[in-house]
């Protein structure tokens, strides 16, 4: 079935550094949803990307959907300790939301 | 205060025992879902329901059962057939194909 891969699995950054997580698929993605899960918490919806080449911003977060709709990325500018958590992408195809394995972000103050 | 309520927060299962996890939503969402999350892993779909009295198997339905008798409720039973039940169980709901709203989760462990 559909597989969604995320890299890297873990990322340590110094506070103030940038961070990027990548989401890839061998097949065309329907539309991409991004979630954030704080340690010990539950996933919280961040954004949905639908169109090829789409770029959306939320403050320091920039989300992109690839032109071929086979990849997506989340970039955080100037990380803060509040950004700590695991970021998941998920392909929203019909009723089946297929999650990537997530990228765990750790920020050193 | 709208949202999804899961209970209990922590649950312990003895060998051979069935246990039921509760999930209630007051968001008036049609669709409800159960996911399993293992440490350091992504979420895997167990079951989902788009409408009352109807539900479908997800990727890892074996050893689990569900019911959807009311729009607001979607309980999950972890049966004795599930040999490795220790995990974090997350219930979610959504408008059709919309983003998922997740509950706070239930952590299930085996005694």
Interface residues (C-beta under 8 A of the other chain):
Chain A: X1 X6 X33 X35 X41 X42 X43 X44 X45 X48 X88 X90 X92 X94 X95 X96 X97 X98 X99 X100 X101 X102 X104
Chain B: X31 X33 X40 X41 X42 X43 X44 X45 X48 X50 X56 X58 X59 X90 X97 X99 X100 X101 X102 X103 X104 X105
